[in-house]
Amino acid sequence: MLRHPSEVMYTTALYVLNQLLWHLPNSSRPEFRQYNGHLNVIYLLETNSLKDSNWLLICLDTLRMAVYESSETKLALTSTRIYEIIVRLLRIYPNNMKIAYNIARLIKVLSVCNENKIKLVEAGAVEALTPLLNCSSEVLQLETLWGLRNISDQAYHLLATKNLIPMLITLLASKNEHISICSTGCLCNLTCQNVQNKSLLVEKGGVKVLCRLLCLNPDRQEIAEPICSALRHVTHRNPHANAAVYEIRINDTLPTIASLFVKYQFVSALPLLKSVVGLVRNLSTDEMTRHELKNLNVHRMIANIFSQAYTSLNDAGKQDSGISERISSSGGYMEGVNLEDMLELTLAALHIMAKDSGVQEELIHTAGLVSTVVRLVYSPSICLQRASAAFLSQLSTSRSGCQAIENEGACPKLTELIQSNNEYIAAYTAAILHRIAQDKPEAYRRRLSLELRQSLFDGGLLNDANEIDQRMINASSIPDFPSHVVTDQRSRNASGSYLRQRSDRS
């Protein structure tokens, strides 16, 4: 009947179906889907058969109920033009709040499906939804934000956000906490790996607003996590990163950030803790901020998280056999967080914080820390080898650090890693061995030099065992932990994160 040529017939059928889906959802919706009712409803929209805006409302509402909590039905829509139709309707009826509301609700339901997210973003849904944030209705604002938050994890590459970012910053201060939380989630997703959006957030004063919001809600994990993720993004790899670090420091946010390590437990809040560790890593690149974090004992807390992550990955039954098999099997996830990534991130943060001599000495003498990091050098993971070598390289800048590394029996493996195809690992390990040899007798240094040359020759990195490799000469001049290694982890994809999509809600 929905394809009947008579307008009276298909509109009447549409109304009856709408009422059935609304009042008898358990029995009518499965049958409606079975007979492709959703595709016939879309046909009415595709053929522009509904001239009256009131019928459009009923049609959109019917489609929303049809796809609600039905993954199969959502996937069936990917072969239709519904996404372009939705965007077109938003642009045709910019001032019709009822149509906008029904479209926003439909987008919220569709956008819990990744395939639908991609289609919506490609059709221009983000740009079409943006003007709705200016409306006076908080109900419409919230429905719009739920949809935007859901699809924004597939819209992080968009550049047409010059109007959206300032609007979201303004909405952070909303008295409606749901609007504030959703706005934070959107900003977190949109600033991930997007230099323009990071810069916009800093330029428009978003860092200060986020800091204020975090200081007001440190006990609310659903707020703290997206805020810390967004701050982590804007303090890394963009022209305004230093300005963002400065804003965080002068707004007295560091004590609040440090308190998050105390407030939240390792397992239950792992996504949040990962965001905070990443943020600390970025903040520590600034010397003054690093000094303040030291005074707040942040390095001790991160060292504790590192130990907990290692213990969780390498349970008591396999501690003696090392972590090789454990890491190479499934990676080890907990609360949606890859524990191998967590180890790498904590090491990167400790590496930067250890540039402070006081922190460095304390870490060297932290029970079990150096021995655990040395074990990670033996990991088959290139990322963990690089992170552990970088951290040990920083510790080796002091005599006590060299002694601690040598006492843990790391030299044979470090000598082997001189042959690594990874230039950072090779440089870090060469630097460590070079520094360890500094205080040794001449005979020891000569023997070590011969062993290094032979190792490089055996690995095909030298044509002659007597040749002097440049990395040995310049071993003390190595780069910091490469910034491209610690990327913006997409919090939006973490299943255990509070940034997870808004569920279907009727």
VOGUDO-858752 format. One line per 10 residues: their letters; for each residue z, y, x of C-alpha. Coordinates in Angstrom, 2 decimals. Each point is the difference from the previous one (the first is absolute). Layout:
% residues N
a = Z Y X; ...
END
This chain:
% residues 506
mlrhpsevmy = 0.00 0.00 0.00; 0.58 2.36 2.93; -3.74 -0.16 0.71; -1.02 0.51 -3.64; -2.60 2.78 -0.40; 2.03 1.67 -2.74; 2.58 2.51 1.25; 2.24 -0.71 -2.96; 0.01 -3.71 0.82; 0.74 0.21 3.72
ttalyvlnql = 2.60 2.76 -0.33; 1.79 -1.94 -2.75; -0.07 -3.14 2.14; 1.35 1.99 2.95; 2.88 1.36 -2.07; 0.95 -3.44 -1.38; -0.08 -1.54 3.48; 2.12 2.82 1.39; 2.66 -0.60 -2.64; -0.02 -3.75 0.58
lwhlpnssrp = 0.41 0.41 3.77; 2.84 2.44 -0.56; 1.97 -1.86 -2.68; -0.80 -3.63 0.91; -0.40 0.07 3.78; 0.96 -3.60 0.77; -2.56 -1.58 -2.29; -2.78 2.59 -0.24; -0.43 1.11 3.61; -0.82 -3.43 1.50
efrqynghln = -2.52 -0.65 -2.79; -1.48 3.49 0.42; -0.57 -0.73 3.71; -1.37 -3.47 -0.70; -2.83 1.48 -2.07; -0.70 2.77 2.56; 1.41 2.72 -2.21; 0.66 2.16 3.06; -3.69 -0.07 0.95; -1.05 0.92 -3.52
viylletnsl = 2.42 2.93 0.01; -1.52 1.18 3.29; -3.43 -0.34 -1.64; 1.03 2.68 -2.50; 0.88 2.31 2.88; -3.13 -0.83 2.01; -2.31 0.72 -2.93; 1.84 3.21 -0.85; 0.45 -1.30 -3.54; 3.28 1.79 -0.64
kdsnwllicl = -0.70 3.68 -0.62; 3.39 0.80 -1.51; 2.76 0.46 2.58; 2.47 -1.77 -2.31; -2.08 -3.18 0.19; -0.09 0.39 3.78; 3.79 -0.02 0.01; 0.12 -3.23 -2.03; -2.66 -1.58 2.21; 1.84 0.84 3.24
dtlrmavyes = 3.29 -1.21 -1.43; -1.61 -3.28 -1.10; -1.43 -0.58 3.46; 3.36 0.73 1.62; 1.75 -2.59 -2.16; -2.76 -2.53 0.70; 0.39 0.19 3.79; 3.78 0.36 0.00; 1.59 -2.83 2.06; -3.30 -1.89 0.24
setklaltst = -1.34 -0.26 3.55; -3.05 -1.94 -1.16; -0.97 2.71 -2.47; 0.44 2.72 2.61; -2.29 -1.85 2.39; -2.58 -0.43 -2.77; -0.28 3.79 -0.21; -1.21 0.35 3.59; -3.56 -0.82 -1.08; 0.00 2.79 -2.60
riyeiivrll = -0.35 3.78 0.19; 3.45 0.67 -1.46; 1.21 1.84 3.12; -2.83 2.53 -0.07; 0.50 0.38 -3.76; 3.71 0.74 0.44; -0.71 2.68 2.60; -2.79 1.49 -2.13; 2.29 0.24 -3.03; 2.67 1.78 2.05
riypnnmkia = -2.59 2.59 1.01; -1.51 0.36 -3.49; 3.39 0.52 -1.67; 2.03 1.93 2.62; 2.15 1.70 -2.64; 0.50 -2.92 -2.37; 3.48 -1.16 0.94; -0.09 -3.01 -2.32; -3.12 -1.44 1.61; 1.36 0.82 3.46
yniarlikvl = 3.26 -1.77 -0.85; -1.76 -3.15 -1.23; -2.27 -0.07 3.04; 2.97 0.48 2.34; 1.79 -2.93 -1.69; -3.13 -2.16 0.31; -0.34 0.86 3.69; 3.67 -0.85 0.57; -0.56 -3.48 -1.46; -3.31 -0.61 1.79
svcnenkikl = 1.27 1.21 3.35; 2.39 -2.89 0.58; -3.11 -2.02 0.92; -1.41 0.66 3.49; -3.60 -0.50 -1.09; 0.48 2.54 -2.78; 1.68 2.45 2.40; -3.03 -0.03 2.27; -2.39 0.51 -2.92; 2.09 2.88 -1.37
veagavealt = 0.14 1.76 3.36; -3.74 -0.43 0.52; -0.67 1.42 -3.47; 2.00 3.15 0.83; 3.16 -0.70 -2.00; 2.26 1.78 2.51; -1.98 3.23 -0.25; -0.23 -0.29 -3.79; 3.74 -0.61 -0.43; 1.09 2.82 2.33
pllncssevl = -0.38 2.88 -2.54; 2.27 -1.83 -2.46; 2.95 0.64 2.32; -0.18 3.66 -1.00; 0.70 -0.75 -3.65; 3.26 1.09 -1.63; 0.78 -3.46 -1.40; 2.31 -2.01 2.24; -1.00 -3.15 -1.88; -3.66 0.46 0.95
qletlwglrn = 0.96 1.01 3.54; 1.98 -3.20 0.44; -2.72 -2.26 -1.42; -2.49 1.70 2.32; 2.29 -0.40 3.01; 0.55 -3.70 -0.69; -3.74 -0.55 0.05; -0.46 2.16 3.09; 2.76 -1.77 1.85; -1.52 -3.38 -0.80
isdqayhlla = -3.53 0.89 1.14; 0.99 2.25 2.90; 0.46 -2.98 2.31; -3.77 -0.45 -0.24; -0.65 3.75 0.18; 1.58 0.73 3.38; -3.45 0.74 1.46; -0.84 2.73 -2.53; -0.54 3.52 1.30; -0.31 1.80 -3.35
tknlipmlit = 3.76 0.45 -0.29; 0.43 3.71 0.74; 1.20 0.62 -3.54; 1.87 -3.27 -0.47; 2.35 0.17 3.01; 1.47 3.46 -0.89; 0.48 -1.12 -3.62; 1.88 -3.09 1.10; 2.19 2.09 2.32; 0.89 2.26 -2.93
llasknehis = 0.84 -3.00 -2.19; 2.41 -1.32 2.65; 2.47 2.60 -1.25; -0.31 -1.08 -3.65; 3.24 -0.50 -1.89; -1.50 -3.19 -1.38; 0.87 -2.51 2.71; -2.81 -2.36 -1.03; -2.54 2.75 0.62; 1.63 0.77 3.34
icstgclcnl = 0.00 -3.66 1.08; -3.62 -0.58 -1.04; -1.10 3.15 1.82; 1.70 -1.23 3.15; -1.74 -3.37 -0.29; -3.38 1.72 -0.39; 0.60 2.17 3.08; 1.09 -3.02 2.00; -3.21 -1.88 -0.81; -2.33 2.96 0.41
tcqnvqnksl = 1.37 0.98 3.42; -0.42 -3.49 1.45; -2.72 0.12 2.68; -1.40 3.24 -1.45; 0.21 2.90 2.45; -1.12 2.60 -2.53; 2.64 -0.97 -2.55; 2.70 -0.08 2.68; -0.95 3.50 1.09; -0.10 1.25 -3.60
lvekggvkvl = 3.48 -1.36 -0.67; 1.41 1.83 3.03; -1.94 3.23 -0.60; 1.07 0.23 -3.65; 3.70 -0.40 0.79; 0.26 -3.58 -1.18; 2.15 -1.16 2.93; 2.81 2.39 -0.90; -0.06 -1.13 -3.64; 0.02 -3.67 0.99
crllclnpdr = 2.93 0.60 2.36; 1.96 1.74 -2.73; -0.73 -2.82 -2.43; 1.10 -2.62 2.54; 3.26 1.83 0.72; 0.73 0.14 -3.73; -0.78 -3.69 -0.60; 0.92 -2.08 3.06; 1.61 -2.62 -2.25; -3.15 -0.51 -2.07
qeiaepicsa = -2.17 -2.56 1.78; -2.92 0.49 -2.41; -0.10 3.67 1.08; 0.98 -0.31 3.66; -2.65 -2.58 0.88; -3.15 1.92 -1.02; 1.45 3.21 1.46; 0.64 -1.62 3.39; -3.45 -1.59 -0.09; -1.65 3.34 -0.74
lrhvthrnph = 2.00 1.72 2.77; -0.93 -2.80 2.35; -3.68 0.57 -0.76; 0.04 3.77 0.52; 1.89 -0.25 3.31; -2.66 -2.22 1.53; -3.56 0.56 1.21; -0.97 3.32 -1.56; -0.19 3.59 1.30; 3.14 0.99 -1.92
anaavyeiri = 2.19 -2.92 1.10; 2.15 2.15 2.30; 0.45 2.57 -2.75; 1.12 -2.76 -2.38; 2.54 -1.28 2.54; 1.31 3.55 0.42; 0.33 0.45 -3.78; 1.98 -3.22 -0.31; 2.37 1.03 2.79; 0.66 3.58 -1.10
ndtlptiasl = 0.59 -1.07 -3.61; 2.98 -2.07 1.18; -1.56 -3.25 -1.17; 0.79 -2.09 3.08; 3.60 -0.87 -1.07; -1.34 -1.20 -3.36; -2.67 -2.10 1.72; 2.65 -1.53 2.27; 2.24 -0.74 -2.99; -2.71 -2.18 -1.55
fvkyqfvsal = 0.57 -2.61 2.71; 3.63 -0.23 -1.12; -0.59 0.12 -3.76; -2.57 -2.78 -0.23; 0.22 -3.64 1.01; -2.64 -1.69 2.15; -1.37 -2.49 -2.52; 0.30 1.85 -3.31; -1.55 3.24 1.25; -2.38 -1.17 2.70
pllksvvglv = -3.02 2.07 -1.18; 2.14 3.14 0.07; 1.47 -0.80 3.41; -3.48 -0.61 1.38; -1.07 3.45 -1.21; 3.09 1.61 1.52; -0.49 -1.74 3.37; -3.61 1.17 0.07; 1.10 3.53 -0.85; 2.60 -0.04 2.78
rnlstdemtr = -2.63 -1.18 2.45; -2.16 3.02 -0.85; 2.91 2.44 0.01; 1.13 -1.21 3.42; -3.17 1.25 1.66; 1.64 3.45 -0.13; 2.71 0.38 2.66; 2.39 2.16 -2.05; -0.29 -2.29 -3.01; 0.49 -3.03 2.22
helknlnvhr = 3.22 1.52 1.34; 1.33 0.59 -3.53; -0.88 -3.55 -1.02; 1.85 -1.26 3.06; 3.12 1.91 -1.06; -0.29 -1.67 -3.41; -0.04 -3.44 1.71; -3.37 -0.83 -1.53; -1.02 -2.05 3.05; 2.92 -2.37 -0.57
mianifsqay = -0.99 -0.48 -3.63; -3.62 -0.73 0.89; 1.10 -2.43 2.71; 2.07 -1.76 -2.66; -3.00 -0.19 -2.35; -2.09 -1.39 2.85; 2.56 -2.75 0.56; 0.16 -0.79 -3.71; -3.79 -0.19 -0.25; -0.15 -2.30 3.01
tslndagkqd = 2.75 -2.23 -1.36; -1.67 -0.17 -3.42; -3.30 -1.00 1.56; 1.55 -2.41 2.45; 2.68 -1.84 -1.98; 2.97 -1.73 1.59; -1.70 -3.39 0.00; -2.84 1.16 2.23; 1.58 2.64 2.18; -0.09 -2.21 3.08
sgiserisss = -3.70 -0.82 -0.34; -1.10 3.62 -0.12; -2.01 1.86 -2.58; -3.54 -1.00 0.89; -0.56 -2.53 -2.77; 1.93 2.02 -2.56; -2.06 3.15 0.47; -3.37 -1.69 0.27; 0.42 -2.02 -3.19; 0.24 2.36 -2.99
ggymegvnle = 1.22 3.21 1.55; 3.28 -0.18 -1.89; 0.32 2.31 -3.01; 3.19 1.25 -1.57; 0.05 2.31 -3.02; -3.71 0.59 0.54; 0.49 1.13 3.61; -1.53 -1.86 2.94; 2.89 -0.58 2.39; -2.34 -0.01 2.99
dmleltlaal = -1.09 3.52 -0.98; 3.67 0.93 -0.35; 0.75 -1.22 3.52; -2.94 1.94 1.40; 1.02 3.17 -1.82; 3.65 -0.15 1.06; -1.06 -0.53 3.62; -2.32 3.00 -0.22; 2.86 2.14 -1.33; 2.42 -1.22 2.67
himakdsgvq = -2.64 0.59 2.67; -0.32 3.67 -0.94; 3.74 0.50 -0.43; 0.65 -1.60 3.41; -1.68 3.00 1.63; 3.50 1.47 -0.28; 1.88 -1.30 3.05; 3.24 -0.45 -1.93; -1.70 -2.04 -2.71; -1.81 -2.01 2.65
eelihtaglv = 3.20 -0.99 1.78; 1.69 -0.94 -3.25; -2.93 -2.18 -1.08; -0.08 -1.71 3.40; 3.63 -1.01 -0.45; -0.29 -0.92 -3.70; 0.94 -3.66 -0.21; -3.02 -2.25 -0.34; -2.57 2.77 -0.43; -1.87 -0.29 3.30
stvvrlvysp = 0.04 -3.81 -0.12; -1.46 0.05 -3.52; -2.76 2.42 1.01; -0.83 -2.16 3.02; -0.42 -2.97 -2.34; -2.50 2.03 -1.99; -2.07 0.44 3.15; -0.68 -3.73 -0.34; -1.24 0.42 -3.57; -3.65 -0.93 -0.71
siclqrasaa = -0.30 3.24 -1.95; -1.83 2.69 1.97; 1.73 2.67 -2.08; 3.47 -1.29 0.87; -0.93 -0.48 3.65; -1.18 3.60 0.14; 3.04 1.41 -1.80; 2.49 -1.98 2.08; -1.79 0.82 3.26; -0.03 3.69 -0.92
flsqlstsrs = 3.73 -0.02 -0.75; 0.84 -1.88 3.20; -2.19 2.41 1.94; 2.10 2.89 -1.27; 3.23 -1.82 0.92; -1.37 -0.72 3.48; -0.03 3.72 0.82; 3.69 -0.42 0.88; 1.44 -2.29 2.65; 2.36 -1.68 -2.47
gcqaienega = -2.95 -0.66 -2.29; -1.94 -1.69 2.79; 3.01 -2.17 0.81; 0.47 -0.99 -3.64; -3.66 -0.98 -0.37; 0.02 -1.96 3.24; 3.26 -1.74 -0.91; -1.60 -1.28 -3.21; -2.70 -1.77 2.00; -2.87 2.11 -1.32
cpklteliqs = -1.92 0.38 3.28; -2.09 -3.24 -0.17; -1.30 0.81 -3.48; -0.56 3.66 0.88; -1.98 -1.08 3.06; -2.12 -2.18 -2.26; -0.58 2.86 -2.46; -1.54 2.11 2.77; -3.14 -1.99 -0.90; 0.16 1.03 -3.67
nneyiaayta = -3.23 1.23 -1.54; 2.07 2.65 -1.76; 0.04 3.04 2.27; 3.38 1.19 -1.28; 1.72 -3.33 0.61; -1.52 -0.22 3.48; 1.07 3.56 0.84; 3.53 -0.37 -1.36; 0.66 -3.29 1.78; -1.41 1.32 3.28
ailhriaqdk = 2.27 3.04 -0.29; 3.07 -2.15 -0.66; -0.64 -2.24 3.00; -0.80 3.01 2.19; 3.35 1.60 -0.88; 1.96 -3.23 0.42; -1.40 -0.28 3.53; 0.94 3.58 0.96; 3.55 -0.84 1.12; -0.88 -3.34 1.53
peayrrrlsl = -0.35 -0.79 3.72; -3.42 0.38 1.57; -0.50 -3.78 0.11; 0.64 -0.27 -3.76; -2.41 2.83 -0.79; -2.65 -1.58 2.20; 0.44 -3.38 -1.68; -0.13 1.57 -3.47; -3.13 1.93 0.92; -1.66 -3.21 1.17
elrqslfdgg = 1.02 -1.80 -3.19; -1.39 2.80 -2.14; -3.29 0.06 1.87; -0.28 -3.78 -0.21; 0.79 0.13 -3.72; -2.70 2.60 -0.57; -2.44 -2.02 2.10; 0.76 -3.19 -1.93; -0.59 1.84 -3.24; -3.37 1.29 1.16
llndaneidq = 1.16 3.61 0.14; -0.50 0.24 3.77; -2.98 -1.25 2.00; 2.13 -0.42 3.10; 3.67 -0.95 0.18; 0.42 2.64 2.72; -1.49 2.74 -2.18; 2.44 2.61 -1.28; -0.21 0.53 -3.74; 0.24 3.60 -1.21
rminassipd = 2.59 -0.85 -2.64; 2.43 -1.07 2.77; -0.47 3.29 1.81; 0.55 2.06 -3.14; 2.50 -2.32 -1.61; 2.55 2.74 -0.41; -2.44 2.23 -1.88; -0.50 -1.74 -3.32; -0.49 1.32 -3.52; 2.65 0.21 -2.66
fpshvvtdqr = -0.04 -2.62 -2.72; -3.54 0.52 -1.39; 0.17 2.09 -3.15; -2.84 -1.88 -1.67; 2.05 -3.19 0.14; 2.67 1.28 -2.40; -2.26 0.81 -2.92; 0.86 1.22 -3.45; 1.03 -3.27 -1.55; -1.19 -0.05 -3.57
srnasgsylr = 3.26 -0.03 -1.89; -2.11 -0.12 -3.11; -0.96 -3.60 0.79; 3.53 -1.29 0.60; 0.93 -2.29 -2.86; 3.69 0.67 0.52; -0.41 3.75 -0.04; 1.05 2.44 -2.68; -3.54 1.35 0.32; -1.28 -3.01 -1.85
qrsdrs = -2.24 0.86 -2.91; 1.29 0.91 -3.42; -0.04 -3.17 -2.07; -1.89 -0.32 -3.28; 2.07 1.78 -2.55; -1.11 0.44 -3.56
END
